[in-house]
Amino acid sequence: MSSFLNKLGPGILYAGAAIGVSHLVQSTRAGAVYGFYLLGIIVLTNIIKYPFFEISPIYTSKKRKNLLEGYLDLHPAVLVIFMLIMLSTFLIIVSAITLVTAGLASLLIPINISLNSWIVLMSLFAVIVIYFGHYKYLKAFTRYVVLMLAIFCIIAVAMALTEAHEFNFYLGNPLDFSEAVDLAFLLALIGWMPAPMELSAWHASWAMAEDNPPTYKDAMFDFKTGYWGTMVLAVSFLTLGSIVMFGSGASFSKNPVNFAGQLVNLFTTQFGSWSYIIIAFAAFATMVSTLLTSFDAHPRVLSEGYRFLLGKPRDQSVKLIGNVLLFISGAGAIVILYFFSDNIKALVDFATIVSFLAAVLISIFNFLVAYKLHKEGLYPKGWLRWTLMILGIIGLIVLSVFFLKLKLGI
């Protein structure tokens, strides 16, 4: 087991970043509201998005360079656009993650303080850990947290399936594409399934932070383990939501503390009340890993993008920019959540929809990087990846246009 875990690096950080909101929140809500109706959507989204995320380990292992440098090689404007996307979304993303983490913290830790106080504490905690911590500690922590949650989740699903008397894999409320609420939820689900498209650049930056960046074989093993593992967990959370909540008349609360309690109860319904503290800790630890990876990745990627644009070495000025962005992340999350802390659904949906719309451009950028690698003879051969990427880009464009027309009443 230890040798297996030691092979996991950037891929497990990817999993730690991905599993948080998109799985604990969105996948579970999908099952609770629509039953198993969206199961195929989750699986298909993971399959179609795979080549767009896979370009990161391919590029870093083949070129021994950061994916951001791949954007720069396409054209400096591509890297500038990507950084503008990151700047426009990073505060929303870290705010959504901080809110969910704070809700779980207030549930688990017996301290009588307000949710806003927990938000401040979680933000400060993330800033301090990333500022004083190191990449290798973040990686080690995430390995064990993801493994722990995966074990609990799979056992809970197995028990739920065993005890379920009647359910239908096609049971659910079909989406009505003429309804903005249904379409918004679909975009939110796809937007962060398995993760925001920006994570392709996060993965590359983590890979290049390794003392010895992994070889192609090791990089692909690490990435595939993290990527497909997140899909299994997404399906697992949807299954729990479907069996335990769908058709029961219950719905998830908009209040972060109540929502966290409902989420933990999905597991304790299967394991028994004795497991409450264990499950709550596993969910909280998972969100902490997502929180830390997010607070680490945004400043890291943005400061490195600045460095590549200006052709600067890794000097103190670049490190200073990363630290400033780290503090902005913490302060920005606190300010945004002052207004959104009473409605977790609104913030999560807004964050995931913004990521969905941004994914259109990032998917095109990653396609162009893949094509350039192909021309250099460094991209894996075969037609399947190209087919999936073309279908993915078309699908993202069509859904984005459809959603904007609906929202704008065109």
ChimeraX attribute file (.defattr): number of C-alpha atoms within 10 A of each C-alpha:
attribute: neighborCount
match mode: 1-to-1
recipient: residues
	/A:1	5
	/A:2	6
	/A:3	7
	/A:4	8
	/A:5	14
	/A:6	12
	/A:7	15
	/A:8	21
	/A:9	26
	/A:10	26
	/A:11	26
	/A:12	29
	/A:13	30
	/A:14	27
	/A:15	28
	/A:16	29
	/A:17	30
	/A:18	28
	/A:19	29
	/A:20	26
	/A:21	28
	/A:22	26
	/A:23	25
	/A:24	23
	/A:25	23
	/A:26	26
	/A:27	30
	/A:28	27
	/A:29	26
	/A:30	26
	/A:31	26
	/A:32	27
	/A:33	22
	/A:34	22
	/A:35	29
	/A:36	26
	/A:37	21
	/A:38	25
	/A:39	21
	/A:40	12
	/A:41	15
	/A:42	22
	/A:43	16
	/A:44	13
	/A:45	18
	/A:46	21
	/A:47	16
	/A:48	18
	/A:49	22
	/A:50	19
	/A:51	22
	/A:52	25
	/A:53	24
	/A:54	20
	/A:55	22
	/A:56	30
	/A:57	32
	/A:58	25
	/A:59	22
	/A:60	24
	/A:61	22
	/A:62	16
	/A:63	15
	/A:64	17
	/A:65	17
	/A:66	26
	/A:67	28
	/A:68	26
	/A:69	20
	/A:70	24
	/A:71	24
	/A:72	17
	/A:73	14
	/A:74	15
	/A:75	11
	/A:76	14
	/A:77	13
	/A:78	18
	/A:79	23
	/A:80	16
	/A:81	15
	/A:82	21
	/A:83	20
	/A:84	12
	/A:85	18
	/A:86	19
	/A:87	15
	/A:88	14
	/A:89	19
	/A:90	23
	/A:91	23
	/A:92	23
	/A:93	26
	/A:94	25
	/A:95	29
	/A:96	27
	/A:97	26
	/A:98	31
	/A:99	33
	/A:100	26
	/A:101	30
	/A:102	28
	/A:103	24
	/A:104	27
	/A:105	26
	/A:106	23
	/A:107	21
	/A:108	20
	/A:109	11
	/A:110	8
	/A:111	10
	/A:112	8
	/A:113	9
	/A:114	10
	/A:115	21
	/A:116	17
	/A:117	14
	/A:118	21
	/A:119	27
	/A:120	20
	/A:121	17
	/A:122	23
	/A:123	27
	/A:124	16
	/A:125	16
	/A:126	24
	/A:127	23
	/A:128	14
	/A:129	15
	/A:130	19
	/A:131	15
	/A:132	7
	/A:133	13
	/A:134	11
	/A:135	13
	/A:136	13
	/A:137	11
	/A:138	18
	/A:139	21
	/A:140	16
	/A:141	16
	/A:142	27
	/A:143	20
	/A:144	16
	/A:145	21
	/A:146	24
	/A:147	17
	/A:148	16
	/A:149	19
	/A:150	19
	/A:151	11
	/A:152	16
	/A:153	22
	/A:154	17
	/A:155	15
	/A:156	22
	/A:157	23
	/A:158	14
	/A:159	16
	/A:160	20
	/A:161	17
	/A:162	9
	/A:163	11
	/A:164	10
	/A:165	8
	/A:166	7
	/A:167	13
	/A:168	11
	/A:169	12
	/A:170	14
	/A:171	15
	/A:172	19
	/A:173	13
	/A:174	13
	/A:175	15
	/A:176	10
	/A:177	14
	/A:178	11
	/A:179	12
	/A:180	14
	/A:181	12
	/A:182	14
	/A:183	19
	/A:184	19
	/A:185	20
	/A:186	22
	/A:187	24
	/A:188	23
	/A:189	27
	/A:190	26
	/A:191	25
	/A:192	28
	/A:193	28
	/A:194	33
	/A:195	28
	/A:196	24
	/A:197	23
	/A:198	23
	/A:199	22
	/A:200	22
	/A:201	24
	/A:202	26
	/A:203	30
	/A:204	28
	/A:205	22
	/A:206	23
	/A:207	26
	/A:208	18
	/A:209	15
	/A:210	13
	/A:211	8
	/A:212	8
	/A:213	20
	/A:214	21
	/A:215	15
	/A:216	17
	/A:217	11
	/A:218	16
	/A:219	24
	/A:220	18
	/A:221	16
	/A:222	24
	/A:223	25
	/A:224	17
	/A:225	14
	/A:226	23
	/A:227	22
	/A:228	16
	/A:229	17
	/A:230	26
	/A:231	22
	/A:232	15
	/A:233	22
	/A:234	27
	/A:235	23
	/A:236	25
	/A:237	28
	/A:238	29
	/A:239	27
	/A:240	30
	/A:241	25
	/A:242	29
	/A:243	24
	/A:244	21
	/A:245	21
	/A:246	24
	/A:247	15
	/A:248	10
	/A:249	8
	/A:250	12
	/A:251	14
	/A:252	19
	/A:253	15
	/A:254	14
	/A:255	15
	/A:256	24
	/A:257	24
	/A:258	15
	/A:259	21
	/A:260	26
	/A:261	19
	/A:262	17
	/A:263	23
	/A:264	23
	/A:265	19
	/A:266	21
	/A:267	26
	/A:268	19
	/A:269	16
	/A:270	19
	/A:271	17
	/A:272	10
	/A:273	11
	/A:274	9
	/A:275	16
	/A:276	18
	/A:277	15
	/A:278	14
	/A:279	23
	/A:280	23
	/A:281	20
	/A:282	21
	/A:283	26
	/A:284	26
	/A:285	23
	/A:286	26
	/A:287	28
	/A:288	28
	/A:289	27
	/A:290	26
	/A:291	29
	/A:292	25
	/A:293	26
	/A:294	26
	/A:295	28
	/A:296	27
	/A:297	24
	/A:298	27
	/A:299	24
	/A:300	22
	/A:301	24
	/A:302	23
	/A:303	23
	/A:304	23
	/A:305	23
	/A:306	18
	/A:307	18
	/A:308	19
	/A:309	16
	/A:310	9
	/A:311	9
	/A:312	12
	/A:313	11
	/A:314	12
	/A:315	9
	/A:316	9
	/A:317	13
	/A:318	19
	/A:319	16
	/A:320	12
	/A:321	17
	/A:322	23
	/A:323	19
	/A:324	13
	/A:325	21
	/A:326	23
	/A:327	19
	/A:328	15
	/A:329	26
	/A:330	25
	/A:331	17
	/A:332	19
	/A:333	25
	/A:334	27
	/A:335	14
	/A:336	16
	/A:337	22
	/A:338	14
	/A:339	10
	/A:340	17
	/A:341	25
	/A:342	17
	/A:343	15
	/A:344	22
	/A:345	22
	/A:346	13
	/A:347	22
	/A:348	24
	/A:349	21
	/A:350	19
	/A:351	24
	/A:352	30
	/A:353	24
	/A:354	20
	/A:355	28
	/A:356	25
	/A:357	20
	/A:358	22
	/A:359	23
	/A:360	19
	/A:361	19
	/A:362	24
	/A:363	23
	/A:364	16
	/A:365	20
	/A:366	24
	/A:367	20
	/A:368	15
	/A:369	24
	/A:370	26
	/A:371	15
	/A:372	16
	/A:373	19
	/A:374	13
	/A:375	10
	/A:376	9
	/A:377	10
	/A:378	15
	/A:379	17
	/A:380	11
	/A:381	10
	/A:382	8
	/A:383	8
	/A:384	9
	/A:385	20
	/A:386	15
	/A:387	12
	/A:388	17
	/A:389	21
	/A:390	15
	/A:391	14
	/A:392	22
	/A:393	20
	/A:394	13
	/A:395	13
	/A:396	22
	/A:397	17
	/A:398	12
	/A:399	16
	/A:400	19
	/A:401	12
	/A:402	15
	/A:403	21
	/A:404	13
	/A:405	11
	/A:406	16
	/A:407	13
	/A:408	7
	/A:409	7
	/A:410	7
